[in-house]
Structures are given as structure tokens and as C-alpha cells.
Amino acid sequence: MTTTTGATAPVQGTAIHTSGTSTTPKANQEYNSELFLKLLVTQLANQDPSSPMDSAQMVSQTAQLASMEQMTSLNATSTSNYQTQMQATATSMLGRTVSWTDSAGLAQSGKVSAVSFSGSGTPQLTVGTSTVGLSAVTGVTAA
């Protein structure tokens, strides 16, 4: 984006997040079209009237907005596909023997009797009386 001289208005709606272990604020990494448009309108409102924004810059910034929206859509699709793949993988383990390392560091194994999907988290496998996250599985063998 082109910067302008003079006063600029602060953009409202931006978020600053901090973690409990650090005192340094971390800028929000998610940008959306609403924030982009607010920045563009602020830039137009505060530009120098004797040197207005070049129309080529306006077209370029509009193209950047469209590109950002496409990438956001692609990211959402990729996330959805990843979730579907994890669910299919977990379902394919029904009736198979899986191995994993428990919280005490001991190697465990058993036959998968059920699979549960809770929201956007990792699918959970029921093995005997244990519940094992799909990401904890270290091996799979046929029944």
C-alpha cells in the first residue's frame, strides 16, 4: 500500500493478543476483507488532495483484496479436506489393532472398537477401556 504524509486515523477492529507467558503483545495474524477495506478508505480519506492516489494503485490494491479472499477460501477448503481425511483414516482403523504410547510412556496396543469425532479436534479411537487420539497412534496391524 502507498503511505501518505499527514495525520492518519486509527483503524478500529484490529486485535492485539497476548499469551499468559509473555508480556510482549502479538499482532493478530488474520486479516479479512473488512479490515482491508477500512485501511483503504482511511488511506483515501487522508490522502493529500494535491497528489491523489494513482488509479493503477487502486486497481492493484483491489486485486490484492480479491487474491486475499481467494486464499482465505482455499485455506478453509484445505482445512475441511484435512478433517475429512482424518475422519476417513480413523474410520478405517475400526476392527484393527493399533499401537500407541500412553501418558506414562508405556507402549500399548489393542483393537479399535469405536471412533468418535468431536468438533474440529482429532478423531478419538476407543481401544478397550482407553481413548486414544488418532495423532497418538504409532502403528496399525490387520485384525
C-alpha positions in Angstrom: 0.0 0.0 0.0 1.1 3.6 -0.5 1.8 5.6 2.6 0.7 9.2 2.9 2.0 12.0 4.9 -0.1 13.8 7.5 -2.5 12.6 10.2 -3.9 9.1 9.9 -6.9 7.8 11.7 -6.5 4.6 13.8 -8.2 1.6 12.4 -10.7 0.1 14.8 -11.5 -3.6 14.9 -7.9 -4.7 14.9 -7.0 -7.0 17.8 -3.9 -7.4 19.9 -3.5 -10.8 21.6 -1.2 -11.6 24.4 -0.2 -15.0 25.8 -0.1 -15.8 29.5 3.6 -16.5 29.4 4.8 -13.4 27.6 4.4 -9.7 28.2 5.0 -8.8 24.5 1.8 -8.2 22.5 1.4 -10.3 19.4 -0.4 -8.7 16.4 -3.4 -10.6 15.0 -2.3 -12.6 12.0 -5.8 -12.9 10.5 -6.7 -10.2 8.0 -10.1 -10.1 6.3 -11.7 -8.0 3.6 -13.4 -5.7 6.1 -10.1 -4.7 7.6 -8.5 -4.3 4.2 -11.4 -2.0 3.1 -11.2 0.0 6.3 -7.5 0.6 5.7 -8.1 1.5 2.0 -10.9 4.0 3.0 -8.7 5.5 5.7 -5.9 5.9 3.2 -8.2 7.6 0.6 -9.7 9.9 3.3 -6.3 11.0 4.5 -4.5 11.4 1.1 -3.0 14.7 0.0 -5.6 16.4 -2.3 -2.8 17.8 -4.4 -1.4 14.3 -5.0 -4.3 11.8 -5.1 -3.8 8.1 -5.3 -2.9 6.7 -8.7 -5.7 4.7 -10.3 -3.3 1.9 -11.0 -2.5 1.6 -7.3 -6.3 1.5 -6.6 -6.7 -1.4 -9.1 -3.6 -3.1 -7.7 -5.0 -2.9 -4.1 -8.4 -4.2 -5.3 -6.7 -7.1 -7.0 -4.8 -7.8 -3.7 -8.1 -7.9 -1.9 -9.6 -10.4 -4.4 -6.5 -12.5 -4.1 -6.6 -12.5 -0.3 -10.3 -13.6 -0.4 -9.4 -16.5 -2.7 -6.6 -17.6 -0.5 -8.9 -17.5 2.6 -11.4 -19.6 0.7 -8.7 -22.1 -0.3 -7.5 -22.3 3.3 -11.0 -23.1 4.5 -11.3 -25.8 1.8 -7.9 -27.3 2.7 -8.8 -27.4 6.4 -12.1 -29.1 5.6 -10.4 -31.7 3.4 -7.8 -32.4 6.1 -10.6 -33.0 8.7 -12.4 -35.3 6.2 -9.2 -37.3 5.6 -8.5 -37.7 9.3 -12.1 -39.0 9.8 -11.7 -41.4 7.0 -8.4 -42.6 8.4 -9.8 -43.1 11.9 -12.8 -45.0 10.5 -10.6 -47.3 8.5 -9.0 -48.4 11.8 -12.2 -49.9 13.2 -11.5 -53.6 13.9 -7.8 -53.2 13.5 -5.1 -53.4 16.2 -3.3 -50.1 16.9 -0.3 -49.3 19.0 0.4 -46.1 20.9 2.4 -44.8 23.8 0.3 -43.8 26.8 0.9 -40.8 29.1 3.2 -42.8 31.3 5.4 -43.6 28.4 4.4 -47.3 28.1 3.7 -49.0 24.8 0.1 -50.1 24.5 -1.9 -51.9 21.8 -5.4 -53.1 21.3 -8.3 -53.5 18.9 -10.2 -50.4 17.9 -13.9 -50.8 18.8 -15.3 -47.3 18.1 -14.3 -43.9 16.7 -15.7 -40.6 17.8 -15.5 -37.2 16.1 -15.8 -34.2 18.4 -15.9 -30.9 16.5 -12.7 -29.9 14.7 -10.4 -31.9 17.0 -8.5 -35.1 16.3 -10.7 -38.1 16.0 -10.7 -40.4 19.1 -10.3 -44.1 18.9 -11.8 -46.4 21.6 -9.4 -49.2 22.3 -10.7 -51.5 25.2 -11.3 -49.0 28.0 -8.8 -46.4 26.6 -9.5 -43.4 24.4 -6.6 -42.7 22.0 -6.3 -39.7 19.8 -5.6 -40.5 16.1 -2.3 -38.5 16.3 -1.0 -40.7 19.1 -1.3 -43.9 17.1 2.2 -45.3 16.2 1.3 -48.4 14.4 -1.7 -50.3 12.8 -2.0 -54.0 12.1 -4.8 -56.1 10.5 -7.3 -57.7 12.8 
